[in-house]
Amino acid sequence: MNSTDCANQAPQLRKPFKDPLVTLGLSVIPGIIGLFGIGHFYVGRPLRGIPFLVIGGIAAIMLIFRESSLLSGIVNSGVAALLYVFLLFILIASAVDALMLARAYNKEGMATGIALW
């Protein structure tokens, strides 16, 4: 291959792609400790991940400090059980939403070769 052949070749552009497995991992693993919405940041939709992060963070903080004097009257064992169920729901919802966003991003990116957002 000589220099003119190299000059005539078009550069190979990488199509935009977000790995669904990475997205799922970034949603579930940090979500176990209350950091929901991290998968949304990876996919490029931080404004969609921030509500998950804030709501999950507040619930996680309430569970962590439920024995403190500030929250002892608010968070009893019944409320704590409901918070655990709520956190599980947020974890699943965040992971599913981030996974759907990654798939939509990849579908559009593969079809057009242009990043969706």
Biopython code that builds the backbone (N, CA, C, O; Angstrom):
import numpy as np
from Bio.PDB.StructureBuilder import StructureBuilder

atoms = [
    (1, "MET", "N", (0.846, -1.161, 0.000)),
    (1, "MET", "CA", (0.000, 0.000, 0.000)),
    (1, "MET", "C", (0.903, 1.239, 0.000)),
    (1, "MET", "O", (1.766, 1.379, 0.867)),
    (2, "ASN", "N", (0.710, 2.112, -0.947)),
    (2, "ASN", "CA", (1.525, 3.322, -0.992)),
    (2, "ASN", "C", (0.772, 4.498, -0.379)),
    (2, "ASN", "O", (-0.365, 4.355, 0.070)),
    (3, "SER", "N", (1.414, 5.653, -0.366)),
    (3, "SER", "CA", (0.836, 6.814, 0.308)),
    (3, "SER", "C", (-0.420, 7.325, -0.382)),
    (3, "SER", "O", (-1.286, 7.897, 0.280)),
    (4, "THR", "N", (-0.548, 7.136, -1.695)),
    (4, "THR", "CA", (-1.766, 7.606, -2.374)),
    (4, "THR", "C", (-2.959, 6.738, -2.007)),
    (4, "THR", "O", (-4.081, 7.238, -1.923)),
    (5, "ASP", "N", (-2.734, 5.438, -1.787)),
    (5, "ASP", "CA", (-3.832, 4.568, -1.367)),
    (5, "ASP", "C", (-4.345, 4.974, 0.011)),
    (5, "ASP", "O", (-5.552, 4.977, 0.254)),
    (6, "CYS", "N", (-3.440, 5.311, 0.894)),
    (6, "CYS", "CA", (-3.833, 5.734, 2.244)),
    (6, "CYS", "C", (-4.594, 7.050, 2.200)),
    (6, "CYS", "O", (-5.541, 7.243, 2.962)),
    (7, "ALA", "N", (-4.197, 7.943, 1.327)),
    (7, "ALA", "CA", (-4.846, 9.244, 1.230)),
    (7, "ALA", "C", (-6.251, 9.119, 0.663)),
    (7, "ALA", "O", (-7.117, 9.932, 0.986)),
    (8, "ASN", "N", (-6.498, 8.108, -0.182)),
    (8, "ASN", "CA", (-7.803, 7.946, -0.810)),
    (8, "ASN", "C", (-8.809, 7.222, 0.082)),
    (8, "ASN", "O", (-10.008, 7.254, -0.193)),
    (9, "GLN", "N", (-8.346, 6.582, 1.125)),
    (9, "GLN", "CA", (-9.263, 5.861, 1.996)),
    (9, "GLN", "C", (-9.956, 6.827, 2.948)),
    (9, "GLN", "O", (-9.330, 7.711, 3.531)),
    (10, "ALA", "N", (-11.258, 6.635, 3.088)),
    (10, "ALA", "CA", (-12.020, 7.449, 4.032)),
    (10, "ALA", "C", (-11.741, 6.954, 5.446)),
    (10, "ALA", "O", (-11.575, 5.754, 5.664)),
    (11, "PRO", "N", (-11.689, 7.853, 6.384)),
    (11, "PRO", "CA", (-11.467, 7.410, 7.768)),
    (11, "PRO", "C", (-12.655, 6.583, 8.261)),
    (11, "PRO", "O", (-13.809, 6.895, 7.968)),
    (12, "GLN", "N", (-12.354, 5.541, 9.003)),
    (12, "GLN", "CA", (-13.402, 4.691, 9.557)),
    (12, "GLN", "C", (-13.940, 5.349, 10.830)),
    (12, "GLN", "O", (-13.221, 5.503, 11.818)),
    (13, "LEU", "N", (-15.200, 5.727, 10.785)),
    (13, "LEU", "CA", (-15.820, 6.332, 11.955)),
    (13, "LEU", "C", (-16.479, 5.250, 12.794)),
    (13, "LEU", "O", (-17.148, 4.359, 12.270)),
    (14, "ARG", "N", (-16.283, 5.338, 14.087)),
    (14, "ARG", "CA", (-16.938, 4.407, 14.991)),
    (14, "ARG", "C", (-18.362, 4.850, 15.225)),
    (14, "ARG", "O", (-18.623, 6.013, 15.532)),
    (15, "LYS", "N", (-19.275, 3.923, 15.080)),
    (15, "LYS", "CA", (-20.668, 4.268, 15.350)),
    (15, "LYS", "C", (-20.864, 4.381, 16.860)),
    (15, "LYS", "O", (-20.251, 3.642, 17.630)),
    (16, "PRO", "N", (-21.724, 5.314, 17.275)),
    (16, "PRO", "CA", (-21.956, 5.488, 18.703)),
    (16, "PRO", "C", (-22.541, 4.211, 19.311)),
    (16, "PRO", "O", (-23.435, 3.592, 18.735)),
    (17, "PHE", "N", (-22.031, 3.830, 20.468)),
    (17, "PHE", "CA", (-22.493, 2.607, 21.120)),
    (17, "PHE", "C", (-22.317, 2.725, 22.629)),
    (17, "PHE", "O", (-21.271, 3.162, 23.108)),
    (18, "LYS", "N", (-23.338, 2.337, 23.366)),
    (18, "LYS", "CA", (-23.282, 2.256, 24.827)),
    (18, "LYS", "C", (-23.569, 0.804, 25.200)),
    (18, "LYS", "O", (-24.626, 0.267, 24.871)),
    (19, "ASP", "N", (-22.627, 0.184, 25.881)),
    (19, "ASP", "CA", (-22.745, -1.228, 26.235)),
    (19, "ASP", "C", (-23.870, -1.433, 27.257)),
    (19, "ASP", "O", (-23.807, -0.896, 28.362)),
    (20, "PRO", "N", (-24.906, -2.215, 26.887)),
    (20, "PRO", "CA", (-26.012, -2.445, 27.826)),
    (20, "PRO", "C", (-25.579, -3.132, 29.118)),
    (20, "PRO", "O", (-26.145, -2.864, 30.178)),
    (21, "LEU", "N", (-24.585, -4.013, 29.043)),
    (21, "LEU", "CA", (-24.115, -4.702, 30.244)),
    (21, "LEU", "C", (-23.413, -3.725, 31.199)),
    (21, "LEU", "O", (-23.582, -3.808, 32.415)),
    (22, "VAL", "N", (-22.636, -2.812, 30.641)),
    (22, "VAL", "CA", (-21.991, -1.781, 31.468)),
    (22, "VAL", "C", (-23.062, -0.879, 32.079)),
    (22, "VAL", "O", (-22.986, -0.516, 33.252)),
    (23, "THR", "N", (-24.059, -0.524, 31.271)),
    (23, "THR", "CA", (-25.153, 0.314, 31.760)),
    (23, "THR", "C", (-25.866, -0.358, 32.925)),
    (23, "THR", "O", (-26.143, 0.274, 33.944)),
    (24, "LEU", "N", (-26.160, -1.640, 32.766)),
    (24, "LEU", "CA", (-26.835, -2.382, 33.827)),
    (24, "LEU", "C", (-25.960, -2.463, 35.080)),
    (24, "LEU", "O", (-26.450, -2.288, 36.195)),
    (25, "GLY", "N", (-24.680, -2.725, 34.896)),
    (25, "GLY", "CA", (-23.765, -2.786, 36.036)),
    (25, "GLY", "C", (-23.658, -1.461, 36.764)),
    (25, "GLY", "O", (-23.622, -1.421, 37.994)),
    (26, "LEU", "N", (-23.608, -0.364, 35.997)),
    (26, "LEU", "CA", (-23.520, 0.961, 36.613)),
    (26, "LEU", "C", (-24.831, 1.382, 37.268)),
    (26, "LEU", "O", (-24.853, 2.297, 38.092)),
    (27, "SER", "N", (-25.911, 0.721, 36.905)),
    (27, "SER", "CA", (-27.189, 1.009, 37.553)),
    (27, "SER", "C", (-27.366, 0.191, 38.824)),
    (27, "SER", "O", (-27.850, 0.703, 39.834)),
    (28, "VAL", "N", (-26.973, -1.080, 38.775)),
    (28, "VAL", "CA", (-27.245, -1.986, 39.891)),
    (28, "VAL", "C", (-26.190, -1.900, 40.995)),
    (28, "VAL", "O", (-26.537, -1.774, 42.169)),
    (29, "ILE", "N", (-24.920, -1.966, 40.636)),
    (29, "ILE", "CA", (-23.871, -2.051, 41.659)),
    (29, "ILE", "C", (-23.835, -0.798, 42.550)),
    (29, "ILE", "O", (-23.862, -0.939, 43.772)),
    (30, "PRO", "N", (-23.776, 0.417, 41.989)),
    (30, "PRO", "CA", (-23.855, 1.584, 42.885)),
    (30, "PRO", "C", (-25.231, 1.711, 43.541)),
    (30, "PRO", "O", (-25.355, 2.265, 44.633)),
    (31, "GLY", "N", (-26.267, 1.192, 42.865)),
    (31, "GLY", "CA", (-27.615, 1.258, 43.420)),
    (31, "GLY", "C", (-27.773, 0.473, 44.702)),
    (31, "GLY", "O", (-28.633, 0.790, 45.524)),
    (32, "ILE", "N", (-26.954, -0.547, 44.882)),
    (32, "ILE", "CA", (-27.026, -1.348, 46.103)),
    (32, "ILE", "C", (-26.712, -0.495, 47.331)),
    (32, "ILE", "O", (-27.230, -0.755, 48.417)),
    (33, "ILE", "N", (-25.872, 0.514, 47.163)),
    (33, "ILE", "CA", (-25.553, 1.390, 48.299)),
    (33, "ILE", "C", (-26.297, 2.726, 48.220)),
    (33, "ILE", "O", (-25.943, 3.679, 48.914)),
    (34, "GLY", "N", (-27.320, 2.790, 47.380)),
    (34, "GLY", "CA", (-28.164, 3.978, 47.326)),
    (34, "GLY", "C", (-27.795, 4.995, 46.274)),
    (34, "GLY", "O", (-28.394, 6.070, 46.232)),
    (35, "LEU", "N", (-26.829, 4.695, 45.420)),
    (35, "LEU", "CA", (-26.450, 5.631, 44.353)),
    (35, "LEU", "C", (-27.158, 5.236, 43.057)),
    (35, "LEU", "O", (-26.557, 4.657, 42.153)),
    (36, "PHE", "N", (-28.425, 5.559, 42.992)),
    (36, "PHE", "CA", (-29.208, 5.232, 41.808)),
    (36, "PHE", "C", (-28.973, 6.271, 40.721)),
    (36, "PHE", "O", (-28.600, 7.407, 41.016)),
    (37, "GLY", "N", (-29.189, 5.891, 39.470)),
    (37, "GLY", "CA", (-29.091, 6.831, 38.358)),
    (37, "GLY", "C", (-27.721, 6.938, 37.728)),
    (37, "GLY", "O", (-27.556, 7.710, 36.783)),
    (38, "ILE", "N", (-26.727, 6.201, 38.204)),
    (38, "ILE", "CA", (-25.379, 6.290, 37.645)),
    (38, "ILE", "C", (-25.360, 5.761, 36.208)),
    (38, "ILE", "O", (-24.613, 6.275, 35.375)),
    (39, "GLY", "N", (-26.157, 4.761, 35.915)),
    (39, "GLY", "CA", (-26.251, 4.241, 34.547)),
    (39, "GLY", "C", (-26.752, 5.291, 33.573)),
    (39, "GLY", "O", (-26.372, 5.290, 32.402)),
    (40, "HIS", "N", (-27.602, 6.187, 34.052)),
    (40, "HIS", "CA", (-28.104, 7.271, 33.205)),
    (40, "HIS", "C", (-26.979, 8.238, 32.824)),
    (40, "HIS", "O", (-26.946, 8.757, 31.709)),
    (41, "PHE", "N", (-26.072, 8.469, 33.752)),
    (41, "PHE", "CA", (-24.929, 9.336, 33.457)),
    (41, "PHE", "C", (-24.065, 8.704, 32.367)),
    (41, "PHE", "O", (-23.594, 9.401, 31.468)),
    (42, "TYR", "N", (-23.854, 7.392, 32.440)),
    (42, "TYR", "CA", (-23.057, 6.683, 31.426)),
    (42, "TYR", "C", (-23.713, 6.779, 30.051)),
    (42, "TYR", "O", (-23.028, 6.962, 29.045)),
    (43, "VAL", "N", (-25.027, 6.655, 30.008)),
    (43, "VAL", "CA", (-25.743, 6.693, 28.734)),
    (43, "VAL", "C", (-25.789, 8.115, 28.172)),
    (43, "VAL", "O", (-26.057, 8.306, 26.986)),
    (44, "GLY", "N", (-25.531, 9.098, 29.008)),
    (44, "GLY", "CA", (-25.527, 10.478, 28.531)),
    (44, "GLY", "C", (-26.792, 11.236, 28.864)),
    (44, "GLY", "O", (-27.071, 12.268, 28.254)),
    (45, "ARG", "N", (-27.566, 10.745, 29.823)),
    (45, "ARG", "CA", (-28.803, 11.408, 30.232)),
    (45, "ARG", "C", (-28.770, 11.735, 31.728)),
    (45, "ARG", "O", (-29.573, 11.203, 32.495)),
    (46, "PRO", "N", (-27.843, 12.609, 32.145)),
    (46, "PRO", "CA", (-27.716, 12.894, 33.581)),
    (46, "PRO", "C", (-28.958, 13.538, 34.188)),
    (46, "PRO", "O", (-29.265, 13.295, 35.356)),
    (47, "LEU", "N", (-29.676, 14.352, 33.422)),
    (47, "LEU", "CA", (-30.870, 14.990, 33.981)),
    (47, "LEU", "C", (-31.961, 13.972, 34.284)),
    (47, "LEU", "O", (-32.828, 14.214, 35.124)),
    (48, "ARG", "N", (-31.919, 12.848, 33.606)),
    (48, "ARG", "CA", (-32.873, 11.779, 33.889)),
    (48, "ARG", "C", (-32.402, 10.932, 35.076)),
    (48, "ARG", "O", (-33.219, 10.300, 35.745)),
    (49, "GLY", "N", (-31.112, 10.916, 35.339)),
    (49, "GLY", "CA", (-30.577, 10.147, 36.451)),
    (49, "GLY", "C", (-30.585, 10.886, 37.775)),
    (49, "GLY", "O", (-30.606, 10.255, 38.832)),
    (50, "ILE", "N", (-30.569, 12.207, 37.739)),
    (50, "ILE", "CA", (-30.517, 13.000, 38.972)),
    (50, "ILE", "C", (-31.716, 12.744, 39.891)),
    (50, "ILE", "O", (-31.514, 12.592, 41.095)),
    (51, "PRO", "N", (-32.960, 12.689, 39.380)),
    (51, "PRO", "CA", (-34.072, 12.383, 40.297)),
    (51, "PRO", "C", (-33.922, 11.028, 40.989)),
    (51, "PRO", "O", (-34.238, 10.898, 42.171)),
    (52, "PHE", "N", (-33.442, 10.018, 40.259)),
    (52, "PHE", "CA", (-33.199, 8.717, 40.884)),
    (52, "PHE", "C", (-32.151, 8.860, 41.987)),
    (52, "PHE", "O", (-32.295, 8.290, 43.069)),
    (53, "LEU", "N", (-31.112, 9.615, 41.709)),
    (53, "LEU", "CA", (-30.023, 9.808, 42.665)),
    (53, "LEU", "C", (-30.513, 10.524, 43.928)),
    (53, "LEU", "O", (-30.180, 10.122, 45.043)),
    (54, "VAL", "N", (-31.292, 11.569, 43.748)),
    (54, "VAL", "CA", (-31.769, 12.359, 44.888)),
    (54, "VAL", "C", (-32.770, 11.567, 45.731)),
    (54, "VAL", "O", (-32.626, 11.483, 46.951)),
    (55, "ILE", "N", (-33.778, 10.989, 45.086)),
    (55, "ILE", "CA", (-34.812, 10.255, 45.826)),
    (55, "ILE", "C", (-34.218, 9.038, 46.532)),
    (55, "ILE", "O", (-34.501, 8.794, 47.704)),
    (56, "GLY", "N", (-33.406, 8.290, 45.823)),
    (56, "GLY", "CA", (-32.773, 7.126, 46.433)),
    (56, "GLY", "C", (-31.821, 7.514, 47.547)),
    (56, "GLY", "O", (-31.731, 6.822, 48.562)),
    (57, "GLY", "N", (-31.110, 8.617, 47.364)),
    (57, "GLY", "CA", (-30.184, 9.081, 48.393)),
    (57, "GLY", "C", (-30.894, 9.486, 49.670)),
    (57, "GLY", "O", (-30.429, 9.183, 50.769)),
    (58, "ILE", "N", (-32.015, 10.168, 49.528)),
    (58, "ILE", "CA", (-32.787, 10.571, 50.711)),
    (58, "ILE", "C", (-33.292, 9.344, 51.465)),
    (58, "ILE", "O", (-33.188, 9.274, 52.690)),
    (59, "ALA", "N", (-33.840, 8.376, 50.726)),
    (59, "ALA", "CA", (-34.343, 7.158, 51.374)),
    (59, "ALA", "C", (-33.206, 6.378, 52.034)),
    (59, "ALA", "O", (-33.369, 5.856, 53.137)),
    (60, "ALA", "N", (-32.058, 6.298, 51.363)),
    (60, "ALA", "CA", (-30.914, 5.575, 51.935)),
    (60, "ALA", "C", (-30.406, 6.266, 53.197)),
    (60, "ALA", "O", (-30.069, 5.598, 54.175)),
    (61, "ILE", "N", (-30.350, 7.587, 53.185)),
    (61, "ILE", "CA", (-29.907, 8.335, 54.366)),
    (61, "ILE", "C", (-30.875, 8.123, 55.528)),
    (61, "ILE", "O", (-30.452, 7.989, 56.676)),
    (62, "MET", "N", (-32.167, 8.093, 55.231)),
    (62, "MET", "CA", (-33.150, 7.847, 56.288)),
    (62, "MET", "C", (-32.948, 6.473, 56.911)),
    (62, "MET", "O", (-33.093, 6.310, 58.123)),
    (63, "LEU", "N", (-32.615, 5.486, 56.088)),
    (63, "LEU", "CA", (-32.382, 4.143, 56.629)),
    (63, "LEU", "C", (-31.091, 4.074, 57.431)),
    (63, "LEU", "O", (-31.037, 3.423, 58.474)),
    (64, "ILE", "N", (-30.062, 4.737, 56.949)),
    (64, "ILE", "CA", (-28.772, 4.704, 57.642)),
    (64, "ILE", "C", (-28.873, 5.359, 59.017)),
    (64, "ILE", "O", (-28.325, 4.853, 59.996)),
    (65, "PHE", "N", (-29.563, 6.465, 59.080)),
    (65, "PHE", "CA", (-29.638, 7.226, 60.327)),
    (65, "PHE", "C", (-30.947, 7.009, 61.082)),
    (65, "PHE", "O", (-31.348, 7.856, 61.881)),
    (66, "ARG", "N", (-31.606, 5.898, 60.840)),
    (66, "ARG", "CA", (-32.905, 5.680, 61.491)),
    (66, "ARG", "C", (-32.796, 5.536, 63.003)),
    (66, "ARG", "O", (-33.778, 5.741, 63.717)),
    (67, "GLU", "N", (-31.629, 5.191, 63.490)),
    (67, "GLU", "CA", (-31.440, 5.049, 64.935)),
    (67, "GLU", "C", (-31.036, 6.360, 65.603)),
    (67, "GLU", "O", (-31.004, 6.449, 66.831)),
    (68, "SER", "N", (-30.730, 7.369, 64.806)),
    (68, "SER", "CA", (-30.311, 8.636, 65.421)),
    (68, "SER", "C", (-31.509, 9.330, 66.055)),
    (68, "SER", "O", (-32.660, 9.006, 65.763)),
    (69, "SER", "N", (-31.225, 10.265, 66.904)),
    (69, "SER", "CA", (-32.300, 10.954, 67.611)),
    (69, "SER", "C", (-33.161, 11.791, 66.669)),
    (69, "SER", "O", (-34.337, 12.021, 66.954)),
    (70, "LEU", "N", (-32.600, 12.246, 65.560)),
    (70, "LEU", "CA", (-33.366, 13.070, 64.627)),
    (70, "LEU", "C", (-34.481, 12.289, 63.943)),
    (70, "LEU", "O", (-35.586, 12.805, 63.775)),
    (71, "LEU", "N", (-34.200, 11.047, 63.547)),
    (71, "LEU", "CA", (-35.171, 10.288, 62.774)),
    (71, "LEU", "C", (-35.816, 9.149, 63.554)),
    (71, "LEU", "O", (-36.624, 8.413, 62.988)),
    (72, "SER", "N", (-35.493, 8.980, 64.822)),
    (72, "SER", "CA", (-36.005, 7.821, 65.560)),
    (72, "SER", "C", (-37.525, 7.823, 65.656)),
    (72, "SER", "O", (-38.139, 6.756, 65.660)),
    (73, "GLY", "N", (-38.135, 8.975, 65.733)),
    (73, "GLY", "CA", (-39.594, 9.032, 65.791)),
    (73, "GLY", "C", (-40.250, 8.900, 64.434)),
    (73, "GLY", "O", (-41.430, 8.559, 64.347)),
    (74, "ILE", "N", (-39.508, 9.164, 63.375)),
    (74, "ILE", "CA", (-40.071, 9.132, 62.023)),
    (74, "ILE", "C", (-39.934, 7.755, 61.395)),
    (74, "ILE", "O", (-40.879, 7.244, 60.793)),
    (75, "VAL", "N", (-38.766, 7.158, 61.533)),
    (75, "VAL", "CA", (-38.476, 5.901, 60.848)),
    (75, "VAL", "C", (-38.466, 4.760, 61.865)),
    (75, "VAL", "O", (-37.433, 4.469, 62.468)),
    (76, "ASN", "N", (-39.623, 4.114, 62.053)),
    (76, "ASN", "CA", (-39.660, 2.919, 62.894)),
    (76, "ASN", "C", (-39.475, 1.694, 61.997)),
    (76, "ASN", "O", (-39.219, 1.839, 60.802)),
    (77, "SER", "N", (-39.603, 0.488, 62.563)),
    (77, "SER", "CA", (-39.330, -0.696, 61.738)),
    (77, "SER", "C", (-40.318, -0.872, 60.595)),
    (77, "SER", "O", (-39.936, -1.365, 59.534)),
    (78, "GLY", "N", (-41.557, -0.489, 60.775)),
    (78, "GLY", "CA", (-42.530, -0.603, 59.682)),
    (78, "GLY", "C", (-42.193, 0.329, 58.535)),
    (78, "GLY", "O", (-42.257, -0.055, 57.368)),
    (79, "VAL", "N", (-41.835, 1.547, 58.874)),
    (79, "VAL", "CA", (-41.445, 2.513, 57.846)),
    (79, "VAL", "C", (-40.137, 2.083, 57.193)),
    (79, "VAL", "O", (-39.959, 2.248, 55.986)),
    (80, "ALA", "N", (-39.226, 1.534, 57.984)),
    (80, "ALA", "CA", (-37.954, 1.056, 57.427)),
    (80, "ALA", "C", (-38.198, -0.055, 56.413)),
    (80, "ALA", "O", (-37.553, -0.087, 55.365)),
    (81, "ALA", "N", (-39.118, -0.963, 56.712)),
    (81, "ALA", "CA", (-39.439, -2.039, 55.760)),
    (81, "ALA", "C", (-39.999, -1.459, 54.468)),
    (81, "ALA", "O", (-39.653, -1.912, 53.377)),
    (82, "LEU", "N", (-40.862, -0.461, 54.593)),
    (82, "LEU", "CA", (-41.404, 0.192, 53.395)),
    (82, "LEU", "C", (-40.307, 0.903, 52.608)),
    (82, "LEU", "O", (-40.326, 0.905, 51.378)),
    (83, "LEU", "N", (-39.358, 1.501, 53.312)),
    (83, "LEU", "CA", (-38.248, 2.164, 52.629)),
    (83, "LEU", "C", (-37.383, 1.163, 51.870)),
    (83, "LEU", "O", (-36.911, 1.457, 50.772)),
    (84, "TYR", "N", (-37.172, -0.021, 52.452)),
    (84, "TYR", "CA", (-36.404, -1.052, 51.745)),
    (84, "TYR", "C", (-37.126, -1.489, 50.470)),
    (84, "TYR", "O", (-36.494, -1.669, 49.429)),
    (85, "VAL", "N", (-38.436, -1.657, 50.550)),
    (85, "VAL", "CA", (-39.217, -2.017, 49.358)),
    (85, "VAL", "C", (-39.138, -0.889, 48.335)),
    (85, "VAL", "O", (-38.976, -1.138, 47.141)),
    (86, "PHE", "N", (-39.252, 0.348, 48.805)),
    (86, "PHE", "CA", (-39.162, 1.509, 47.920)),
    (86, "PHE", "C", (-37.798, 1.572, 47.238)),
    (86, "PHE", "O", (-37.713, 1.841, 46.040)),
    (87, "LEU", "N", (-36.732, 1.323, 47.999)),
    (87, "LEU", "CA", (-35.383, 1.338, 47.426)),
    (87, "LEU", "C", (-35.205, 0.231, 46.391)),
    (87, "LEU", "O", (-34.550, 0.438, 45.370)),
    (88, "LEU", "N", (-35.777, -0.933, 46.647)),
    (88, "LEU", "CA", (-35.713, -2.019, 45.674)),
    (88, "LEU", "C", (-36.446, -1.626, 44.397)),
    (88, "LEU", "O", (-35.965, -1.889, 43.295)),
    (89, "PHE", "N", (-37.613, -0.995, 44.545)),
    (89, "PHE", "CA", (-38.365, -0.526, 43.381)),
    (89, "PHE", "C", (-37.558, 0.511, 42.596)),
    (89, "PHE", "O", (-37.498, 0.445, 41.368)),
    (90, "ILE", "N", (-36.944, 1.459, 43.288)),
    (90, "ILE", "CA", (-36.133, 2.487, 42.627)),
    (90, "ILE", "C", (-34.946, 1.849, 41.915)),
    (90, "ILE", "O", (-34.610, 2.243, 40.798)),
    (91, "LEU", "N", (-34.312, 0.872, 42.549)),
    (91, "LEU", "CA", (-33.181, 0.173, 41.936)),
    (91, "LEU", "C", (-33.598, -0.490, 40.629)),
    (91, "LEU", "O", (-32.915, -0.350, 39.614)),
    (92, "ILE", "N", (-34.711, -1.209, 40.650)),
    (92, "ILE", "CA", (-35.186, -1.901, 39.446)),
    (92, "ILE", "C", (-35.606, -0.895, 38.382)),
    (92, "ILE", "O", (-35.257, -1.049, 37.211)),
    (93, "ALA", "N", (-36.354, 0.136, 38.779)),
    (93, "ALA", "CA", (-36.816, 1.137, 37.815)),
    (93, "ALA", "C", (-35.645, 1.870, 37.172)),
    (93, "ALA", "O", (-35.649, 2.107, 35.964)),
    (94, "SER", "N", (-34.654, 2.228, 37.962)),
    (94, "SER", "CA", (-33.482, 2.926, 37.441)),
    (94, "SER", "C", (-32.713, 2.048, 36.460)),
    (94, "SER", "O", (-32.306, 2.511, 35.395)),
    (95, "ALA", "N", (-32.515, 0.779, 36.821)),
    (95, "ALA", "CA", (-31.769, -0.138, 35.953)),
    (95, "ALA", "C", (-32.506, -0.383, 34.644)),
    (95, "ALA", "O", (-31.894, -0.361, 33.576)),
    (96, "VAL", "N", (-33.814, -0.615, 34.715)),
    (96, "VAL", "CA", (-34.599, -0.866, 33.499)),
    (96, "VAL", "C", (-34.611, 0.375, 32.611)),
    (96, "VAL", "O", (-34.452, 0.268, 31.395)),
    (97, "ASP", "N", (-34.799, 1.547, 33.207)),
    (97, "ASP", "CA", (-34.829, 2.782, 32.421)),
    (97, "ASP", "C", (-33.490, 3.041, 31.743)),
    (97, "ASP", "O", (-33.455, 3.395, 30.564)),
    (98, "ALA", "N", (-32.398, 2.871, 32.462)),
    (98, "ALA", "CA", (-31.072, 3.087, 31.872)),
    (98, "ALA", "C", (-30.792, 2.075, 30.765)),
    (98, "ALA", "O", (-30.205, 2.421, 29.740)),
    (99, "LEU", "N", (-31.211, 0.832, 30.969)),
    (99, "LEU", "CA", (-31.024, -0.197, 29.949)),
    (99, "LEU", "C", (-31.825, 0.130, 28.692)),
    (99, "LEU", "O", (-31.326, -0.038, 27.579)),
    (100, "MET", "N", (-33.055, 0.593, 28.859)),
    (100, "MET", "CA", (-33.873, 0.978, 27.701)),
    (100, "MET", "C", (-33.256, 2.170, 26.974)),
    (100, "MET", "O", (-33.283, 2.224, 25.745)),
    (101, "LEU", "N", (-32.704, 3.121, 27.717)),
    (101, "LEU", "CA", (-32.043, 4.267, 27.091)),
    (101, "LEU", "C", (-30.812, 3.832, 26.303)),
    (101, "LEU", "O", (-30.566, 4.339, 25.209)),
    (102, "ALA", "N", (-30.040, 2.899, 26.850)),
    (102, "ALA", "CA", (-28.851, 2.402, 26.145)),
    (102, "ALA", "C", (-29.253, 1.700, 24.854)),
    (102, "ALA", "O", (-28.614, 1.886, 23.819)),
    (103, "ARG", "N", (-30.300, 0.902, 24.913)),
    (103, "ARG", "CA", (-30.763, 0.206, 23.702)),
    (103, "ARG", "C", (-31.276, 1.197, 22.658)),
    (103, "ARG", "O", (-31.006, 1.036, 21.468)),
    (104, "ALA", "N", (-32.012, 2.218, 23.094)),
    (104, "ALA", "CA", (-32.498, 3.237, 22.159)),
    (104, "ALA", "C", (-31.330, 3.998, 21.543)),
    (104, "ALA", "O", (-31.324, 4.282, 20.346)),
    (105, "TYR", "N", (-30.352, 4.320, 22.365)),
    (105, "TYR", "CA", (-29.158, 5.019, 21.893)),
    (105, "TYR", "C", (-28.448, 4.184, 20.836)),
    (105, "TYR", "O", (-28.057, 4.696, 19.787)),
    (106, "ASN", "N", (-28.283, 2.890, 21.121)),
    (106, "ASN", "CA", (-27.588, 2.007, 20.186)),
    (106, "ASN", "C", (-28.383, 1.798, 18.905)),
    (106, "ASN", "O", (-27.806, 1.775, 17.818)),
    (107, "LYS", "N", (-29.687, 1.647, 19.018)),
    (107, "LYS", "CA", (-30.526, 1.435, 17.837)),
    (107, "LYS", "C", (-30.438, 2.637, 16.898)),
    (107, "LYS", "O", (-30.254, 2.482, 15.691)),
    (108, "GLU", "N", (-30.570, 3.816, 17.456)),
    (108, "GLU", "CA", (-30.497, 5.034, 16.640)),
    (108, "GLU", "C", (-29.084, 5.264, 16.124)),
    (108, "GLU", "O", (-28.893, 5.659, 14.974)),
    (109, "GLY", "N", (-28.097, 5.016, 16.975)),
    (109, "GLY", "CA", (-26.704, 5.215, 16.575)),
    (109, "GLY", "C", (-26.275, 4.269, 15.476)),
    (109, "GLY", "O", (-25.542, 4.667, 14.570)),
    (110, "MET", "N", (-26.719, 3.022, 15.538)),
    (110, "MET", "CA", (-26.363, 2.053, 14.503)),
    (110, "MET", "C", (-27.073, 2.362, 13.186)),
    (110, "MET", "O", (-26.523, 2.131, 12.109)),
    (111, "ALA", "N", (-28.284, 2.878, 13.276)),
    (111, "ALA", "CA", (-29.045, 3.177, 12.061)),
    (111, "ALA", "C", (-28.502, 4.410, 11.339)),
    (111, "ALA", "O", (-28.416, 4.428, 10.111)),
    (112, "THR", "N", (-28.138, 5.433, 12.102)),
    (112, "THR", "CA", (-27.740, 6.694, 11.482)),
    (112, "THR", "C", (-26.245, 6.954, 11.535)),
    (112, "THR", "O", (-25.719, 7.717, 10.724)),
    (113, "GLY", "N", (-25.556, 6.329, 12.478)),
    (113, "GLY", "CA", (-24.137, 6.612, 12.671)),
    (113, "GLY", "C", (-23.895, 7.896, 13.439)),
    (113, "GLY", "O", (-22.758, 8.343, 13.587)),
    (114, "ILE", "N", (-24.982, 8.484, 13.927)),
    (114, "ILE", "CA", (-24.892, 9.742, 14.670)),
    (114, "ILE", "C", (-25.359, 9.486, 16.096)),
    (114, "ILE", "O", (-26.329, 8.761, 16.318)),
    (115, "ALA", "N", (-24.672, 10.078, 17.051)),
    (115, "ALA", "CA", (-25.069, 9.918, 18.450)),
    (115, "ALA", "C", (-26.460, 10.496, 18.664)),
    (115, "ALA", "O", (-26.781, 11.563, 18.140)),
    (116, "LEU", "N", (-27.278, 9.798, 19.429)),
    (116, "LEU", "CA", (-28.661, 10.212, 19.660)),
    (116, "LEU", "C", (-28.737, 11.476, 20.503)),
    (116, "LEU", "O", (-29.561, 12.349, 20.229)),
    (117, "TRP", "N", (-27.899, 11.590, 21.517)),
    (117, "TRP", "CA", (-27.860, 12.786, 22.357)),
    (117, "TRP", "C", (-26.460, 13.023, 22.828)),
    (117, "TRP", "O", (-26.208, 13.986, 23.553)),
]
sb = StructureBuilder()
sb.init_structure("model")
sb.init_model(0)
sb.init_chain("A")
sb.init_seg("    ")
for serial, (resi, resn, name, xyz) in enumerate(atoms, 1):
    if name == "N":
        sb.init_residue(resn, " ", resi, " ")
    sb.init_atom(name, np.array(xyz, "f"), 0.0, 1.0, " ", f" {name:<3s}", serial, name[0])
structure = sb.get_structure()
